[in-house]
Amino acid sequence: MGKITKDTIIMDVLMMDRATAPIFIKHGMHCLGCPSSSGESIEDACAVHGIDADKLVADLNAFFDAQ
């Protein structure tokens, strides 16, 4: 599997593994079920919510690397 990037769509990450939801929530992204998550990149969502996209992407990649 390729690395998660800031351009990755949120819903694509969740479809890869629903266990990533707590990672998004830990970073303050609580709207995972909203319609935007199915077409919004991690970077775009982070910009809207004031979240550090680099830290979120690093945590997501660490999750997948540990599997």
Backbone atoms as SQL, in Angstrom:
CREATE TABLE atoms (id INTEGER PRIMARY KEY, chain TEXT, resi INTEGER, resn TEXT, atom TEXT, x REAL, y REAL, z REAL);
INSERT INTO atoms VALUES
  (1, 'A', 1, 'MET', 'N', 0.839, -1.176, 0.000),
  (2, 'A', 1, 'MET', 'CA', 0.000, 0.000, 0.000),
  (3, 'A', 1, 'MET', 'C', 0.890, 1.248, 0.000),
  (4, 'A', 2, 'GLY', 'N', 0.469, 2.260, -0.713),
  (5, 'A', 2, 'GLY', 'CA', 1.214, 3.506, -0.761),
  (6, 'A', 2, 'GLY', 'C', 1.036, 4.313, 0.509),
  (7, 'A', 3, 'LYS', 'N', 1.837, 5.315, 0.626),
  (8, 'A', 3, 'LYS', 'CA', 1.763, 6.193, 1.791),
  (9, 'A', 3, 'LYS', 'C', 0.559, 7.126, 1.686),
  (10, 'A', 4, 'ILE', 'N', 0.032, 7.481, 2.836),
  (11, 'A', 4, 'ILE', 'CA', -1.001, 8.502, 2.914),
  (12, 'A', 4, 'ILE', 'C', -0.304, 9.850, 2.715),
  (13, 'A', 5, 'THR', 'N', -0.906, 10.720, 1.928),
  (14, 'A', 5, 'THR', 'CA', -0.361, 12.066, 1.730),
  (15, 'A', 5, 'THR', 'C', -1.439, 13.087, 2.083),
  (16, 'A', 6, 'LYS', 'N', -1.064, 14.345, 2.069),
  (17, 'A', 6, 'LYS', 'CA', -2.039, 15.393, 2.352),
  (18, 'A', 6, 'LYS', 'C', -3.104, 15.472, 1.254),
  (19, 'A', 7, 'ASP', 'N', -2.811, 14.917, 0.088),
  (20, 'A', 7, 'ASP', 'CA', -3.766, 14.912, -1.022),
  (21, 'A', 7, 'ASP', 'C', -4.753, 13.755, -0.951),
  (22, 'A', 8, 'THR', 'N', -4.521, 12.805, -0.051),
  (23, 'A', 8, 'THR', 'CA', -5.406, 11.649, 0.069),
  (24, 'A', 8, 'THR', 'C', -6.778, 12.099, 0.564),
  (25, 'A', 9, 'ILE', 'N', -7.811, 11.519, -0.018),
  (26, 'A', 9, 'ILE', 'CA', -9.188, 11.827, 0.374),
  (27, 'A', 9, 'ILE', 'C', -9.490, 11.127, 1.700),
  (28, 'A', 10, 'ILE', 'N', -10.121, 11.846, 2.609),
  (29, 'A', 10, 'ILE', 'CA', -10.410, 11.310, 3.944),
  (30, 'A', 10, 'ILE', 'C', -11.158, 9.979, 3.860),
  (31, 'A', 11, 'MET', 'N', -12.198, 9.920, 3.057),
  (32, 'A', 11, 'MET', 'CA', -12.994, 8.697, 2.975),
  (33, 'A', 11, 'MET', 'C', -12.169, 7.528, 2.453),
  (34, 'A', 12, 'ASP', 'N', -11.195, 7.798, 1.579),
  (35, 'A', 12, 'ASP', 'CA', -10.331, 6.716, 1.089),
  (36, 'A', 12, 'ASP', 'C', -9.538, 6.104, 2.235),
  (37, 'A', 13, 'VAL', 'N', -9.057, 6.943, 3.144),
  (38, 'A', 13, 'VAL', 'CA', -8.321, 6.427, 4.306),
  (39, 'A', 13, 'VAL', 'C', -9.256, 5.589, 5.174),
  (40, 'A', 14, 'LEU', 'N', -10.447, 6.090, 5.426),
  (41, 'A', 14, 'LEU', 'CA', -11.400, 5.362, 6.259),
  (42, 'A', 14, 'LEU', 'C', -11.813, 4.038, 5.612),
  (43, 'A', 15, 'MET', 'N', -11.883, 4.004, 4.292),
  (44, 'A', 15, 'MET', 'CA', -12.236, 2.765, 3.596),
  (45, 'A', 15, 'MET', 'C', -11.092, 1.748, 3.660),
  (46, 'A', 16, 'MET', 'N', -9.854, 2.242, 3.723),
  (47, 'A', 16, 'MET', 'CA', -8.706, 1.337, 3.868),
  (48, 'A', 16, 'MET', 'C', -8.758, 0.629, 5.207),
  (49, 'A', 17, 'ASP', 'N', -9.140, 1.384, 6.241),
  (50, 'A', 17, 'ASP', 'CA', -9.244, 0.796, 7.578),
  (51, 'A', 17, 'ASP', 'C', -10.044, 1.747, 8.461),
  (52, 'A', 18, 'ARG', 'N', -11.215, 1.307, 8.871),
  (53, 'A', 18, 'ARG', 'CA', -12.079, 2.134, 9.725),
  (54, 'A', 18, 'ARG', 'C', -11.432, 2.442, 11.075),
  (55, 'A', 19, 'ALA', 'N', -10.428, 1.658, 11.452),
  (56, 'A', 19, 'ALA', 'CA', -9.739, 1.889, 12.721),
  (57, 'A', 19, 'ALA', 'C', -8.918, 3.183, 12.708),
  (58, 'A', 20, 'THR', 'N', -8.852, 3.849, 11.554),
  (59, 'A', 20, 'THR', 'CA', -8.163, 5.143, 11.500),
  (60, 'A', 20, 'THR', 'C', -9.034, 6.277, 12.042),
  (61, 'A', 21, 'ALA', 'N', -10.322, 6.040, 12.205),
  (62, 'A', 21, 'ALA', 'CA', -11.234, 7.095, 12.685),
  (63, 'A', 21, 'ALA', 'C', -10.744, 7.739, 13.983),
  (64, 'A', 22, 'PRO', 'N', -10.308, 6.964, 14.983),
  (65, 'A', 22, 'PRO', 'CA', -9.832, 7.607, 16.220),
  (66, 'A', 22, 'PRO', 'C', -8.620, 8.524, 16.008),
  (67, 'A', 23, 'ILE', 'N', -7.828, 8.248, 14.989),
  (68, 'A', 23, 'ILE', 'CA', -6.674, 9.106, 14.702),
  (69, 'A', 23, 'ILE', 'C', -7.167, 10.474, 14.228),
  (70, 'A', 24, 'PHE', 'N', -8.134, 10.460, 13.321),
  (71, 'A', 24, 'PHE', 'CA', -8.707, 11.726, 12.863),
  (72, 'A', 24, 'PHE', 'C', -9.326, 12.484, 14.043),
  (73, 'A', 25, 'ILE', 'N', -10.068, 11.767, 14.869),
  (74, 'A', 25, 'ILE', 'CA', -10.751, 12.389, 16.004),
  (75, 'A', 25, 'ILE', 'C', -9.738, 12.964, 17.000),
  (76, 'A', 26, 'LYS', 'N', -8.659, 12.226, 17.247),
  (77, 'A', 26, 'LYS', 'CA', -7.610, 12.697, 18.161),
  (78, 'A', 26, 'LYS', 'C', -7.033, 14.035, 17.700),
  (79, 'A', 27, 'HIS', 'N', -6.987, 14.231, 16.411),
  (80, 'A', 27, 'HIS', 'CA', -6.436, 15.467, 15.850),
  (81, 'A', 27, 'HIS', 'C', -7.476, 16.574, 15.741),
  (82, 'A', 28, 'GLY', 'N', -8.710, 16.290, 16.153),
  (83, 'A', 28, 'GLY', 'CA', -9.736, 17.324, 16.158),
  (84, 'A', 28, 'GLY', 'C', -10.665, 17.314, 14.962),
  (85, 'A', 29, 'MET', 'N', -10.595, 16.281, 14.153),
  (86, 'A', 29, 'MET', 'CA', -11.462, 16.175, 12.987),
  (87, 'A', 29, 'MET', 'C', -12.628, 15.248, 13.345),
  (88, 'A', 30, 'HIS', 'N', -13.694, 15.841, 13.832),
  (89, 'A', 30, 'HIS', 'CA', -14.825, 15.070, 14.344),
  (90, 'A', 30, 'HIS', 'C', -15.942, 14.873, 13.330),
  (91, 'A', 31, 'CYS', 'N', -15.807, 15.395, 12.136),
  (92, 'A', 31, 'CYS', 'CA', -16.900, 15.355, 11.162),
  (93, 'A', 31, 'CYS', 'C', -16.663, 14.287, 10.094),
  (94, 'A', 32, 'LEU', 'N', -16.243, 13.124, 10.492),
  (95, 'A', 32, 'LEU', 'CA', -15.891, 12.079, 9.528),
  (96, 'A', 32, 'LEU', 'C', -17.079, 11.583, 8.715),
  (97, 'A', 33, 'GLY', 'N', -18.276, 11.732, 9.233),
  (98, 'A', 33, 'GLY', 'CA', -19.449, 11.265, 8.510),
  (99, 'A', 33, 'GLY', 'C', -20.082, 12.321, 7.622),
  (100, 'A', 34, 'CYS', 'N', -19.531, 13.526, 7.624),
  (101, 'A', 34, 'CYS', 'CA', -20.150, 14.587, 6.827),
  (102, 'A', 34, 'CYS', 'C', -19.870, 14.349, 5.342),
  (103, 'A', 35, 'PRO', 'N', -20.720, 14.857, 4.477),
  (104, 'A', 35, 'PRO', 'CA', -20.551, 14.632, 3.034),
  (105, 'A', 35, 'PRO', 'C', -19.206, 15.107, 2.500),
  (106, 'A', 36, 'SER', 'N', -18.623, 16.117, 3.095),
  (107, 'A', 36, 'SER', 'CA', -17.341, 16.626, 2.601),
  (108, 'A', 36, 'SER', 'C', -16.232, 15.587, 2.706),
  (109, 'A', 37, 'SER', 'N', -16.307, 14.714, 3.697),
  (110, 'A', 37, 'SER', 'CA', -15.222, 13.752, 3.901),
  (111, 'A', 37, 'SER', 'C', -15.082, 12.787, 2.729),
  (112, 'A', 38, 'SER', 'N', -16.140, 12.619, 1.936),
  (113, 'A', 38, 'SER', 'CA', -16.032, 11.692, 0.814),
  (114, 'A', 38, 'SER', 'C', -15.329, 12.300, -0.390),
  (115, 'A', 39, 'GLY', 'N', -15.100, 13.601, -0.384),
  (116, 'A', 39, 'GLY', 'CA', -14.419, 14.200, -1.517),
  (117, 'A', 39, 'GLY', 'C', -13.345, 15.189, -1.145),
  (118, 'A', 40, 'GLU', 'N', -13.107, 15.352, 0.144),
  (119, 'A', 40, 'GLU', 'CA', -12.166, 16.369, 0.613),
  (120, 'A', 40, 'GLU', 'C', -10.822, 15.737, 0.964),
  (121, 'A', 41, 'SER', 'N', -9.759, 16.391, 0.536),
  (122, 'A', 41, 'SER', 'CA', -8.425, 15.898, 0.886),
  (123, 'A', 41, 'SER', 'C', -8.136, 16.170, 2.356),
  (124, 'A', 42, 'ILE', 'N', -7.177, 15.444, 2.884),
  (125, 'A', 42, 'ILE', 'CA', -6.749, 15.673, 4.264),
  (126, 'A', 42, 'ILE', 'C', -6.279, 17.111, 4.425),
  (127, 'A', 43, 'GLU', 'N', -5.513, 17.597, 3.467),
  (128, 'A', 43, 'GLU', 'CA', -4.987, 18.963, 3.563),
  (129, 'A', 43, 'GLU', 'C', -6.107, 20.001, 3.587),
  (130, 'A', 44, 'ASP', 'N', -7.096, 19.847, 2.709),
  (131, 'A', 44, 'ASP', 'CA', -8.208, 20.807, 2.672),
  (132, 'A', 44, 'ASP', 'C', -8.996, 20.795, 3.980),
  (133, 'A', 45, 'ALA', 'N', -9.284, 19.595, 4.486),
  (134, 'A', 45, 'ALA', 'CA', -10.042, 19.487, 5.735),
  (135, 'A', 45, 'ALA', 'C', -9.252, 20.071, 6.903),
  (136, 'A', 46, 'CYS', 'N', -7.965, 19.824, 6.929),
  (137, 'A', 46, 'CYS', 'CA', -7.130, 20.358, 8.001),
  (138, 'A', 46, 'CYS', 'C', -7.097, 21.883, 7.957),
  (139, 'A', 47, 'ALA', 'N', -7.062, 22.442, 6.767),
  (140, 'A', 47, 'ALA', 'CA', -7.047, 23.902, 6.638),
  (141, 'A', 47, 'ALA', 'C', -8.334, 24.497, 7.199),
  (142, 'A', 48, 'VAL', 'N', -9.461, 23.854, 6.938),
  (143, 'A', 48, 'VAL', 'CA', -10.751, 24.339, 7.419),
  (144, 'A', 48, 'VAL', 'C', -10.840, 24.247, 8.942),
  (145, 'A', 49, 'HIS', 'N', -10.278, 23.173, 9.502),
  (146, 'A', 49, 'HIS', 'CA', -10.411, 22.911, 10.933),
  (147, 'A', 49, 'HIS', 'C', -9.226, 23.398, 11.764),
  (148, 'A', 50, 'GLY', 'N', -8.225, 23.998, 11.123),
  (149, 'A', 50, 'GLY', 'CA', -7.067, 24.496, 11.858),
  (150, 'A', 50, 'GLY', 'C', -6.208, 23.394, 12.442),
  (151, 'A', 51, 'ILE', 'N', -6.069, 22.312, 11.699),
  (152, 'A', 51, 'ILE', 'CA', -5.324, 21.136, 12.159),
  (153, 'A', 51, 'ILE', 'C', -4.011, 21.050, 11.386),
  (154, 'A', 52, 'ASP', 'N', -2.961, 20.578, 12.031),
  (155, 'A', 52, 'ASP', 'CA', -1.666, 20.383, 11.380),
  (156, 'A', 52, 'ASP', 'C', -1.732, 19.128, 10.508),
  (157, 'A', 53, 'ALA', 'N', -1.799, 19.308, 9.198),
  (158, 'A', 53, 'ALA', 'CA', -1.932, 18.190, 8.269),
  (159, 'A', 53, 'ALA', 'C', -0.724, 17.266, 8.312),
  (160, 'A', 54, 'ASP', 'N', 0.457, 17.816, 8.495),
  (161, 'A', 54, 'ASP', 'CA', 1.667, 16.988, 8.521),
  (162, 'A', 54, 'ASP', 'C', 1.641, 16.005, 9.695),
  (163, 'A', 55, 'LYS', 'N', 1.201, 16.468, 10.860),
  (164, 'A', 55, 'LYS', 'CA', 1.127, 15.589, 12.034),
  (165, 'A', 55, 'LYS', 'C', 0.073, 14.507, 11.839),
  (166, 'A', 56, 'LEU', 'N', -1.075, 14.878, 11.279),
  (167, 'A', 56, 'LEU', 'CA', -2.133, 13.895, 11.034),
  (168, 'A', 56, 'LEU', 'C', -1.666, 12.840, 10.047),
  (169, 'A', 57, 'VAL', 'N', -1.052, 13.258, 8.955),
  (170, 'A', 57, 'VAL', 'CA', -0.549, 12.319, 7.950),
  (171, 'A', 57, 'VAL', 'C', 0.513, 11.408, 8.553),
  (172, 'A', 58, 'ALA', 'N', 1.377, 11.955, 9.385),
  (173, 'A', 58, 'ALA', 'CA', 2.430, 11.143, 10.024),
  (174, 'A', 58, 'ALA', 'C', 1.802, 10.084, 10.921),
  (175, 'A', 59, 'ASP', 'N', 0.779, 10.450, 11.689),
  (176, 'A', 59, 'ASP', 'CA', 0.108, 9.481, 12.556),
  (177, 'A', 59, 'ASP', 'C', -0.611, 8.401, 11.746),
  (178, 'A', 60, 'LEU', 'N', -1.246, 8.798, 10.651),
  (179, 'A', 60, 'LEU', 'CA', -1.928, 7.808, 9.803),
  (180, 'A', 60, 'LEU', 'C', -0.926, 6.842, 9.193),
  (181, 'A', 61, 'ASN', 'N', 0.198, 7.349, 8.695),
  (182, 'A', 61, 'ASN', 'CA', 1.209, 6.469, 8.116),
  (183, 'A', 61, 'ASN', 'C', 1.831, 5.559, 9.166),
  (184, 'A', 62, 'ALA', 'N', 2.013, 6.060, 10.388),
  (185, 'A', 62, 'ALA', 'CA', 2.537, 5.219, 11.468),
  (186, 'A', 62, 'ALA', 'C', 1.559, 4.093, 11.770),
  (187, 'A', 63, 'PHE', 'N', 0.271, 4.380, 11.731),
  (188, 'A', 63, 'PHE', 'CA', -0.760, 3.352, 11.951),
  (189, 'A', 63, 'PHE', 'C', -0.632, 2.250, 10.905),
  (190, 'A', 64, 'PHE', 'N', -0.555, 2.639, 9.638),
  (191, 'A', 64, 'PHE', 'CA', -0.482, 1.640, 8.575),
  (192, 'A', 64, 'PHE', 'C', 0.862, 0.907, 8.565),
  (193, 'A', 65, 'ASP', 'N', 1.934, 1.596, 8.924),
  (194, 'A', 65, 'ASP', 'CA', 3.256, 0.959, 8.980),
  (195, 'A', 65, 'ASP', 'C', 3.306, -0.105, 10.069),
  (196, 'A', 66, 'ALA', 'N', 2.547, 0.077, 11.127),
  (197, 'A', 66, 'ALA', 'CA', 2.554, -0.856, 12.257),
  (198, 'A', 66, 'ALA', 'C', 1.770, -2.133, 11.951),
  (199, 'A', 67, 'GLN', 'N', 1.021, -2.130, 10.882),
  (200, 'A', 67, 'GLN', 'CA', 0.204, -3.314, 10.563),
  (201, 'A', 67, 'GLN', 'C', 0.993, -4.366, 9.854);
